[in-house]
């Protein structure tokens, strides 16, 4: 475990990128209650006290009684499930990253399966909070189950996955009525998910190059990666504009209201071209160029000041962990490439303005927190078929107001005292947990594992409350920190030793 003295952390800035260049440009949508929506990433936060300790006994908050270790084993069954009344099990929760925490590549972390079954039997609340995306949440459950050797419909997994774009489920219906451009690793799959979320008019880059063969001169992938396409919505055209600088826009011209980067795209060249075209356009009409671009009298030198579509990035992870010995580029790398092109286009005069979801965005942590508050965690309460979108801060509307999509939530909330975030990436998992202070006063603590992106022996860019070998040791540390008498062996029944 890493050891350090207690320190005061004052969060006055929470940039949402994962690389230095990405940190300056993102505009975050903050929770609607008690926080102001702003045009930059800068906002004030109160101070939080974190204790960094190498000993489990330091600053321990104990429940009324400890729980015998034998009741935490998988063999305890009903005995373990009967202890949901204990304070440590009813008001403490966990948020697990997935890649590099519960598995590496196709291999599950030893003991992770048994540990998940044990905390589920105890009725504890937890979610899987990943920056992965591009697939439906149920597909991520199936992938996780396969790697851990579990059943797809096992309650210990089902209905608990939050991927990078899941918070979009809770966006206002008025936003979902807009025309959005969706891009990602598998654009057609992303579109199908967006439609399932409620988006009515979803367009992909493939739709555009099939609708206008002049839009992109390098169509090598048109019949492979981009072979799946659909007609543009409402009979709109991607080729009706002939003069890019004319103020006379044809009635059938396609207008894009939002750009949603679902996850890391595969064809960076096409996607950067199309995103650039929309960000320099007049009010999002594809094929136009705004007369305000480069106007030094306007904010940001006139760039993105003419009603262009909002750019949303599902996560900003620069790297992620696979079976390959060197970390692989993630969505954050695509954003850095886009930023580089934008800097060249604007001659360095303008910052690329965008919004970011995923960790460490407070928007995503707020969403995960609401999920935990609405799931009491008792056995059988989590059923994927019954889950509804949870309340989240909706995106701001064009007129500056905000709208809500909370009508389908019953509003029942079960308070939490503490949430432990277990992750492998200091820039997203640890940073997000350290900086998150929900309005209800719940404390979030961070646990860094050695099985993923972070390389043991180096100083984490954001210091966790503790460093442990793997996720099982993380749960052991957290439960003992709550006064629960448990060891790795008893938690896993010997399966993760």
TORKOLNU-303299 format. One record per residue (C-alpha): residue number from 1; residue in three letters; y negated, x negated, z. Coordinates in nm, 2 decimals, decimal comma. Each point is the difference from the previous one (the first is absolute). Layout:
REM residues N
> NUM ALA Y X Z
...
REM end
This chain:
REM residues 497
> 1 UNK 0,00 0,00 0,00
> 2 UNK -0,35 -0,11 -0,06
> 3 UNK -0,21 -0,05 0,31
> 4 UNK -0,38 0,03 0,04
> 5 UNK -0,24 0,10 0,28
> 6 UNK -0,15 0,35 0,02
> 7 UNK -0,29 0,03 -0,23
> 8 UNK -0,27 0,25 -0,10
> 9 UNK 0,01 0,11 -0,36
> 10 UNK -0,31 0,16 -0,14
> 11 UNK 0,05 0,17 -0,34
> 12 UNK -0,33 0,04 -0,17
> 13 UNK 0,14 -0,03 -0,36
> 14 UNK 0,33 0,12 -0,13
> 15 UNK 0,02 -0,10 -0,37
> 16 UNK 0,29 0,16 -0,16
> 17 UNK 0,12 -0,28 -0,23
> 18 UNK 0,26 -0,26 0,06
> 19 UNK -0,17 -0,29 -0,17
> 20 UNK -0,35 -0,14 0,07
> 21 UNK -0,14 0,12 -0,33
> 22 UNK 0,15 0,35 0,03
> 23 UNK -0,15 0,05 0,34
> 24 UNK -0,36 0,04 -0,10
> 25 UNK 0,02 0,28 -0,25
> 26 UNK 0,21 0,28 0,14
> 27 UNK -0,16 0,32 0,12
> 28 UNK 0,22 0,17 0,26
> 29 UNK 0,01 0,37 0,07
> 30 UNK 0,00 0,02 0,38
> 31 UNK 0,12 0,29 0,22
> 32 UNK -0,24 0,29 -0,02
> 33 UNK -0,04 0,04 0,38
> 34 UNK -0,25 -0,22 0,16
> 35 UNK -0,03 -0,25 -0,28
> 36 UNK -0,23 -0,02 -0,29
> 37 UNK 0,10 -0,03 -0,37
> 38 UNK -0,16 -0,30 -0,15
> 39 UNK -0,05 -0,19 -0,32
> 40 UNK 0,13 -0,33 0,13
> 41 UNK 0,28 -0,12 0,22
> 42 UNK -0,23 -0,08 0,29
> 43 UNK 0,00 0,23 0,30
> 44 UNK -0,04 -0,04 0,37
> 45 UNK 0,29 0,01 0,24
> 46 UNK 0,03 -0,02 0,38
> 47 UNK 0,17 -0,29 0,18
> 48 UNK 0,37 0,01 0,09
> 49 UNK 0,18 -0,22 0,25
> 50 UNK 0,33 -0,14 -0,11
> 51 UNK 0,24 -0,20 0,22
> 52 UNK 0,18 -0,28 -0,17
> 53 UNK 0,29 -0,11 0,21
> 54 UNK 0,32 -0,21 -0,01
> 55 UNK 0,14 0,18 0,30
> 56 UNK 0,12 0,36 -0,01
> 57 UNK -0,12 0,06 0,36
> 58 UNK -0,37 -0,05 -0,08
> 59 UNK -0,21 0,31 -0,01
> 60 UNK 0,31 0,22 0,00
> 61 UNK -0,05 0,38 0,03
> 62 UNK 0,31 0,14 0,16
> 63 UNK 0,13 0,35 -0,03
> 64 UNK 0,10 0,18 0,32
> 65 UNK 0,35 -0,15 -0,02
> 66 UNK 0,19 -0,25 -0,22
> 67 UNK 0,29 0,11 -0,21
> 68 UNK 0,34 -0,16 0,03
> 69 UNK 0,09 -0,22 -0,30
> 70 UNK 0,33 0,18 -0,06
> 71 UNK -0,19 0,32 -0,08
> 72 UNK -0,16 -0,18 -0,30
> 73 UNK 0,32 -0,09 -0,18
> 74 UNK 0,13 0,19 -0,30
> 75 UNK 0,30 0,09 0,21
> 76 UNK -0,22 0,19 0,25
> 77 UNK -0,05 0,29 -0,24
> 78 UNK -0,10 0,31 0,19
> 79 UNK -0,08 -0,20 0,31
> 80 UNK -0,27 -0,19 -0,19
> 81 UNK -0,13 0,31 -0,17
> 82 UNK -0,03 0,17 0,34
> 83 UNK -0,26 -0,25 0,11
> 84 UNK -0,28 0,13 -0,22
> 85 UNK -0,17 0,11 0,32
> 86 UNK -0,07 -0,36 0,10
> 87 UNK -0,36 -0,10 -0,05
> 88 UNK 0,09 -0,31 -0,20
> 89 UNK 0,18 0,21 -0,26
> 90 UNK -0,24 0,29 -0,02
> 91 UNK -0,34 -0,16 -0,03
> 92 UNK 0,07 -0,33 -0,18
> 93 UNK 0,07 -0,03 -0,37
> 94 UNK 0,07 -0,26 -0,27
> 95 UNK -0,13 -0,06 -0,36
> 96 UNK 0,23 -0,22 -0,20
> 97 UNK -0,08 -0,19 -0,31
> 98 UNK 0,30 0,00 -0,23
> 99 UNK 0,02 -0,30 -0,24
> 100 UNK 0,05 -0,32 0,20
> 101 UNK 0,04 0,20 0,33
> 102 UNK 0,30 0,23 -0,05
> 103 UNK 0,15 -0,19 -0,29
> 104 UNK -0,04 -0,31 -0,22
> 105 UNK 0,07 0,07 -0,36
> 106 UNK 0,32 0,20 0,00
> 107 UNK 0,11 -0,11 0,34
> 108 UNK -0,07 0,19 0,32
> 109 UNK -0,12 -0,19 0,30
> 110 UNK 0,30 -0,03 0,24
> 111 UNK -0,02 0,26 0,27
> 112 UNK -0,27 0,21 -0,16
> 113 UNK 0,23 0,29 -0,08
> 114 UNK 0,14 0,02 0,35
> 115 UNK -0,35 -0,03 0,15
> 116 UNK -0,14 0,28 -0,21
> 117 UNK 0,29 0,23 0,10
> 118 UNK -0,05 -0,09 0,36
> 119 UNK -0,38 0,08 0,02
> 120 UNK 0,07 0,32 -0,20
> 121 UNK 0,26 0,10 0,25
> 122 UNK -0,26 -0,05 0,27
> 123 UNK -0,23 0,24 -0,17
> 124 UNK -0,27 -0,27 -0,06
> 125 UNK -0,26 0,05 -0,26
> 126 UNK -0,03 -0,24 -0,29
> 127 UNK -0,10 -0,02 -0,37
> 128 UNK 0,06 -0,25 -0,28
> 129 UNK -0,34 -0,12 -0,12
> 130 UNK 0,02 -0,20 -0,31
> 131 UNK -0,24 -0,12 -0,27
> 132 UNK 0,27 0,04 -0,26
> 133 UNK -0,06 0,28 -0,24
> 134 UNK 0,07 0,13 -0,35
> 135 UNK 0,30 0,21 0,11
> 136 UNK 0,04 0,32 0,19
> 137 UNK 0,04 -0,02 0,38
> 138 UNK 0,35 0,13 -0,03
> 139 UNK 0,09 -0,28 -0,24
> 140 UNK -0,12 -0,25 0,25
> 141 UNK 0,22 0,16 0,26
> 142 UNK 0,30 -0,03 -0,23
> 143 UNK -0,09 -0,37 -0,06
> 144 UNK -0,03 -0,07 0,37
> 145 UNK 0,33 0,19 0,08
> 146 UNK 0,19 -0,20 -0,27
> 147 UNK -0,12 -0,34 0,14
> 148 UNK 0,07 0,10 0,36
> 149 UNK 0,34 0,16 -0,08
> 150 UNK -0,11 0,34 0,12
> 151 UNK 0,02 0,35 -0,14
> 152 UNK -0,29 0,13 -0,21
> 153 UNK -0,03 0,32 0,20
> 154 UNK 0,03 -0,17 0,34
> 155 UNK -0,27 0,13 0,24
> 156 UNK -0,08 -0,35 0,12
> 157 UNK -0,15 -0,06 -0,35
> 158 UNK -0,08 0,33 -0,16
> 159 UNK -0,36 0,13 -0,02
> 160 UNK -0,15 -0,31 0,16
> 161 UNK -0,11 -0,22 -0,29
> 162 UNK -0,37 -0,04 -0,08
> 163 UNK -0,06 -0,19 -0,32
> 164 UNK -0,34 -0,13 -0,11
> 165 UNK -0,09 0,31 -0,19
> 166 UNK 0,14 0,26 0,24
> 167 UNK -0,34 0,07 0,16
> 168 UNK -0,10 0,15 -0,34
> 169 UNK 0,22 0,29 0,09
> 170 UNK -0,27 0,11 0,24
> 171 UNK -0,29 -0,01 -0,24
> 172 UNK -0,20 0,31 -0,06
> 173 UNK 0,12 0,25 -0,26
> 174 UNK -0,33 -0,03 -0,18
> 175 UNK 0,06 -0,37 -0,05
> 176 UNK 0,35 0,06 -0,14
> 177 UNK -0,15 0,23 -0,26
> 178 UNK -0,19 -0,30 -0,15
> 179 UNK 0,12 -0,21 -0,29
> 180 UNK 0,14 -0,32 0,13
> 181 UNK 0,13 -0,32 -0,17
> 182 UNK 0,31 -0,13 0,16
> 183 UNK 0,14 -0,35 -0,05
> 184 UNK 0,28 -0,20 0,17
> 185 UNK 0,33 -0,17 -0,05
> 186 UNK 0,15 0,32 -0,15
> 187 UNK -0,29 0,22 -0,11
> 188 UNK 0,21 0,30 -0,10
> 189 UNK 0,18 0,00 0,34
> 190 UNK -0,33 -0,03 0,17
> 191 UNK -0,13 0,29 -0,19
> 192 UNK 0,30 0,22 0,10
> 193 UNK -0,07 -0,09 0,36
> 194 UNK -0,37 0,08 -0,03
> 195 UNK 0,09 0,34 -0,15
> 196 UNK 0,24 0,06 0,29
> 197 UNK -0,30 -0,09 0,23
> 198 UNK -0,20 0,27 -0,17
> 199 UNK -0,20 -0,18 -0,26
> 200 UNK -0,04 0,23 -0,30
> 201 UNK -0,15 -0,24 -0,27
> 202 UNK 0,16 -0,34 0,02
> 203 UNK -0,04 -0,24 -0,29
> 204 UNK 0,17 -0,34 -0,06
> 205 UNK -0,11 -0,30 -0,22
> 206 UNK 0,30 0,09 -0,22
> 207 UNK -0,16 0,34 -0,07
> 208 UNK -0,32 -0,17 -0,11
> 209 UNK 0,15 -0,26 -0,24
> 210 UNK 0,21 0,27 -0,16
> 211 UNK -0,30 0,23 -0,04
> 212 UNK -0,22 -0,27 -0,15
> 213 UNK 0,17 -0,30 -0,17
> 214 UNK -0,33 -0,18 -0,02
> 215 UNK -0,05 -0,01 0,38
> 216 UNK 0,23 -0,30 0,06
> 217 UNK 0,06 -0,25 -0,28
> 218 UNK 0,31 -0,16 0,16
> 219 UNK 0,26 0,27 0,00
> 220 UNK 0,31 -0,22 0,04
> 221 UNK 0,12 0,22 0,28
> 222 UNK -0,09 0,33 -0,15
> 223 UNK 0,36 0,09 -0,09
> 224 UNK 0,15 -0,15 0,32
> 225 UNK -0,19 0,00 0,33
> 226 UNK -0,25 0,26 -0,14
> 227 UNK 0,23 0,21 -0,20
> 228 UNK -0,02 0,30 0,24
> 229 UNK -0,32 0,20 -0,05
> 230 UNK -0,14 0,35 0,01
> 231 UNK -0,28 0,18 -0,18
> 232 UNK -0,33 -0,03 0,17
> 233 UNK -0,08 0,29 0,23
> 234 UNK -0,20 0,31 -0,12
> 235 UNK 0,00 -0,12 -0,36
> 236 UNK -0,23 -0,29 0,07
> 237 UNK -0,03 -0,29 -0,25
> 238 UNK -0,01 -0,37 0,06
> 239 UNK -0,14 -0,07 -0,35
> 240 UNK -0,28 0,25 -0,05
> 241 UNK -0,29 -0,23 0,10
> 242 UNK -0,12 -0,22 -0,28
> 243 UNK -0,33 -0,14 0,14
> 244 UNK 0,06 -0,15 0,34
> 245 UNK -0,37 0,00 0,09
> 246 UNK -0,08 0,36 -0,11
> 247 UNK -0,11 0,25 0,26
> 248 UNK 0,16 0,28 -0,20
> 249 UNK 0,36 0,02 0,13
> 250 UNK 0,24 0,22 -0,19
> 251 UNK 0,13 0,30 0,19
> 252 UNK 0,36 -0,11 -0,04
> 253 UNK -0,06 -0,36 0,12
> 254 UNK 0,23 -0,11 0,28
> 255 UNK -0,16 -0,06 0,33
> 256 UNK 0,17 -0,17 0,29
> 257 UNK -0,11 0,09 0,36
> 258 UNK 0,21 -0,25 0,20
> 259 UNK 0,21 -0,31 -0,07
> 260 UNK 0,31 -0,03 0,22
> 261 UNK 0,18 -0,34 0,00
> 262 UNK 0,33 0,13 0,14
> 263 UNK 0,16 -0,34 0,05
> 264 UNK 0,01 -0,34 -0,18
> 265 UNK -0,02 0,07 -0,38
> 266 UNK 0,23 -0,18 -0,24
> 267 UNK -0,24 -0,01 -0,30
> 268 UNK -0,31 -0,16 0,15
> 269 UNK -0,17 -0,05 -0,33
> 270 UNK 0,01 0,37 -0,10
> 271 UNK -0,09 0,13 0,34
> 272 UNK -0,29 -0,24 0,05
> 273 UNK -0,13 0,09 -0,34
> 274 UNK 0,01 0,38 0,07
> 275 UNK -0,13 -0,03 0,36
> 276 UNK -0,29 -0,22 -0,13
> 277 UNK -0,08 0,25 -0,27
> 278 UNK -0,03 0,28 0,25
> 279 UNK -0,20 -0,20 0,25
> 280 UNK -0,26 -0,09 -0,26
> 281 UNK -0,01 0,36 -0,15
> 282 UNK -0,25 0,28 0,02
> 283 UNK 0,14 0,24 0,27
> 284 UNK 0,36 -0,09 -0,07
> 285 UNK 0,01 0,10 -0,37
> 286 UNK 0,24 -0,23 -0,17
> 287 UNK -0,16 -0,18 -0,29
> 288 UNK -0,36 0,00 0,14
> 289 UNK -0,21 -0,28 0,15
> 290 UNK -0,26 0,08 0,27
> 291 UNK -0,36 -0,09 -0,07
> 292 UNK -0,04 -0,08 0,37
> 293 UNK 0,23 -0,30 -0,01
> 294 UNK -0,19 -0,32 0,09
> 295 UNK -0,32 0,19 0,11
> 296 UNK -0,14 -0,23 0,27
> 297 UNK -0,21 0,28 0,15
> 298 UNK 0,32 0,19 0,10
> 299 UNK 0,25 -0,07 0,28
> 300 UNK 0,28 -0,24 -0,11
> 301 UNK -0,22 -0,08 -0,31
> 302 UNK 0,09 0,34 -0,14
> 303 UNK 0,37 -0,06 -0,02
> 304 UNK 0,21 0,30 0,12
> 305 UNK -0,32 0,20 0,05
> 306 UNK 0,04 0,26 -0,27
> 307 UNK 0,27 0,24 0,12
> 308 UNK 0,29 -0,23 -0,09
> 309 UNK 0,34 0,09 0,15
> 310 UNK 0,08 -0,11 0,35
> 311 UNK 0,26 -0,29 0,00
> 312 UNK 0,27 0,04 0,26
> 313 UNK 0,25 -0,28 0,08
> 314 UNK 0,31 0,10 0,18
> 315 UNK 0,03 -0,34 0,18
> 316 UNK -0,14 -0,35 -0,01
> 317 UNK 0,30 -0,21 0,09
> 318 UNK -0,04 -0,33 -0,18
> 319 UNK 0,37 -0,10 0,07
> 320 UNK 0,32 0,17 0,09
> 321 UNK 0,34 -0,14 0,10
> 322 UNK 0,31 0,01 -0,22
> 323 UNK 0,32 -0,20 -0,02
> 324 UNK -0,19 -0,26 -0,20
> 325 UNK -0,10 -0,29 0,23
> 326 UNK -0,37 0,02 -0,10
> 327 UNK -0,19 0,32 0,08
> 328 UNK -0,07 0,22 -0,30
> 329 UNK -0,34 0,15 -0,12
> 330 UNK -0,07 0,35 0,10
> 331 UNK -0,27 0,26 -0,09
> 332 UNK -0,27 -0,22 0,16
> 333 UNK 0,06 -0,26 -0,27
> 334 UNK -0,07 0,26 -0,27
> 335 UNK -0,32 0,09 0,19
> 336 UNK -0,11 -0,36 0,01
> 337 UNK 0,06 -0,03 -0,38
> 338 UNK -0,21 0,32 -0,05
> 339 UNK -0,27 -0,15 0,22
> 340 UNK -0,01 -0,31 -0,21
> 341 UNK -0,04 0,19 -0,32
> 342 UNK -0,27 0,22 0,16
> 343 UNK -0,19 -0,31 0,12
> 344 UNK 0,01 -0,14 -0,36
> 345 UNK -0,11 0,33 -0,15
> 346 UNK -0,29 0,05 0,25
> 347 UNK -0,09 -0,38 -0,01
> 348 UNK 0,06 0,00 0,38
> 349 UNK -0,28 0,24 0,06
> 350 UNK 0,21 0,29 0,13
> 351 UNK 0,28 0,05 0,25
> 352 UNK 0,30 0,20 -0,10
> 353 UNK -0,02 0,32 0,20
> 354 UNK 0,32 0,17 0,10
> 355 UNK 0,19 0,17 0,28
> 356 UNK 0,32 -0,12 0,15
> 357 UNK 0,30 0,16 0,17
> 358 UNK 0,29 -0,17 0,15
> 359 UNK 0,00 -0,24 0,29
> 360 UNK -0,24 -0,13 0,14
> 361 UNK -0,22 0,30 -0,10
> 362 UNK -0,09 0,22 0,29
> 363 UNK 0,05 0,30 -0,22
> 364 UNK 0,37 -0,08 -0,02
> 365 UNK 0,04 -0,07 0,38
> 366 UNK -0,18 0,32 0,08
> 367 UNK 0,25 0,19 -0,23
> 368 UNK 0,30 -0,17 0,17
> 369 UNK -0,15 0,07 0,34
> 370 UNK -0,02 0,37 -0,08
> 371 UNK 0,36 0,00 -0,12
> 372 UNK 0,11 -0,14 0,33
> 373 UNK -0,21 0,25 0,20
> 374 UNK 0,15 0,29 -0,18
> 375 UNK 0,36 -0,12 0,04
> 376 UNK 0,11 0,05 0,36
> 377 UNK 0,31 -0,21 -0,08
> 378 UNK 0,27 0,21 0,17
> 379 UNK 0,33 -0,01 -0,17
> 380 UNK 0,01 0,20 -0,33
> 381 UNK -0,38 0,06 -0,01
> 382 UNK -0,05 -0,22 -0,30
> 383 UNK 0,12 0,17 -0,31
> 384 UNK -0,13 -0,12 -0,34
> 385 UNK 0,03 0,34 -0,15
> 386 UNK -0,23 0,14 0,27
> 387 UNK -0,27 -0,26 -0,01
> 388 UNK -0,34 0,10 -0,12
> 389 UNK -0,31 -0,21 -0,08
> 390 UNK -0,16 -0,10 0,32
> 391 UNK -0,38 0,02 0,06
> 392 UNK -0,19 -0,30 -0,13
> 393 UNK -0,36 -0,07 -0,09
> 394 UNK -0,04 0,14 -0,35
> 395 UNK -0,19 -0,19 -0,27
> 396 UNK -0,37 0,07 -0,02
> 397 UNK -0,10 0,24 -0,27
> 398 UNK -0,26 -0,07 -0,27
> 399 UNK -0,27 0,19 0,19
> 400 UNK 0,06 -0,21 0,31
> 401 UNK 0,18 0,26 0,20
> 402 UNK 0,36 -0,02 0,10
> 403 UNK 0,28 0,26 -0,02
> 404 UNK 0,32 0,04 0,19
> 405 UNK 0,36 0,09 -0,08
> 406 UNK 0,12 0,06 0,35
> 407 UNK 0,08 0,37 -0,03
> 408 UNK 0,38 -0,06 -0,03
> 409 UNK 0,02 -0,20 0,33
> 410 UNK 0,09 0,18 0,32
> 411 UNK -0,24 -0,22 0,20
> 412 UNK 0,25 -0,08 0,28
> 413 UNK -0,07 -0,35 0,12
> 414 UNK 0,20 -0,20 0,27
> 415 UNK -0,21 -0,27 0,15
> 416 UNK 0,10 -0,37 -0,01
> 417 UNK -0,08 -0,28 0,24
> 418 UNK 0,10 -0,29 -0,22
> 419 UNK 0,13 -0,08 -0,35
> 420 UNK 0,16 -0,33 -0,09
> 421 UNK -0,05 -0,11 -0,36
> 422 UNK 0,28 -0,24 -0,11
> 423 UNK -0,07 -0,19 -0,32
> 424 UNK 0,04 -0,33 -0,19
> 425 UNK -0,34 -0,03 -0,16
> 426 UNK -0,30 -0,11 0,22
> 427 UNK -0,25 0,10 -0,27
> 428 UNK 0,12 0,37 -0,01
> 429 UNK 0,23 0,10 0,28
> 430 UNK -0,15 -0,21 0,28
> 431 UNK -0,36 0,03 -0,11
> 432 UNK 0,02 0,37 -0,04
> 433 UNK 0,16 0,06 0,34
> 434 UNK -0,24 -0,23 0,18
> 435 UNK -0,30 0,17 -0,15
> 436 UNK 0,11 0,36 0,04
> 437 UNK -0,13 0,19 0,30
> 438 UNK 0,06 0,38 -0,05
> 439 UNK -0,24 0,24 0,16
> 440 UNK 0,27 0,14 0,23
> 441 UNK 0,01 -0,33 0,19
> 442 UNK 0,36 -0,10 -0,10
> 443 UNK 0,05 -0,38 0,01
> 444 UNK 0,15 -0,16 -0,30
> 445 UNK 0,17 -0,34 0,05
> 446 UNK 0,13 -0,24 -0,26
> 447 UNK 0,33 -0,18 -0,02
> 448 UNK 0,05 -0,27 -0,27
> 449 UNK 0,36 -0,08 -0,12
> 450 UNK 0,11 -0,33 -0,16
> 451 UNK 0,22 0,16 -0,27
> 452 UNK -0,26 0,08 -0,26
> 453 UNK -0,32 -0,12 -0,16
> 454 UNK -0,14 -0,20 0,29
> 455 UNK 0,15 -0,35 0,03
> 456 UNK 0,09 -0,10 0,36
> 457 UNK -0,18 -0,31 0,12
> 458 UNK -0,33 0,10 -0,17
> 459 UNK -0,30 0,16 0,18
> 460 UNK -0,01 0,38 -0,09
> 461 UNK -0,33 0,09 -0,16
> 462 UNK -0,01 0,29 0,24
> 463 UNK 0,16 -0,06 0,34
> 464 UNK 0,26 0,25 0,12
> 465 UNK 0,07 0,10 0,36
> 466 UNK 0,33 -0,18 -0,04
> 467 UNK 0,22 -0,19 -0,25
> 468 UNK 0,37 0,07 0,00
> 469 UNK 0,30 -0,10 -0,21
> 470 UNK 0,07 0,34 -0,15
> 471 UNK -0,05 0,37 0,03
> 472 UNK 0,27 0,05 0,26
> 473 UNK -0,16 -0,26 0,22
> 474 UNK -0,33 0,18 -0,06
> 475 UNK 0,14 0,33 0,13
> 476 UNK 0,15 -0,18 0,30
> 477 UNK -0,33 -0,16 0,08
> 478 UNK -0,19 0,33 -0,03
> 479 UNK 0,25 0,20 0,21
> 480 UNK 0,00 -0,27 0,27
> 481 UNK -0,38 0,00 -0,01
> 482 UNK 0,03 0,37 0,08
> 483 UNK 0,23 -0,07 0,30
> 484 UNK 0,33 0,09 -0,18
> 485 UNK 0,29 -0,23 0,10
> 486 UNK 0,15 -0,09 -0,33
> 487 UNK 0,14 -0,30 -0,19
> 488 UNK 0,08 -0,06 -0,36
> 489 UNK 0,37 0,04 0,05
> 490 UNK -0,03 0,33 0,18
> 491 UNK -0,25 0,14 -0,25
> 492 UNK 0,23 -0,08 -0,30
> 493 UNK 0,34 0,04 0,17
> 494 UNK 0,06 -0,37 -0,10
> 495 UNK -0,05 0,08 -0,37
> 496 UNK -0,31 -0,21 -0,03
> 497 UNK 0,07 -0,30 0,20
REM end
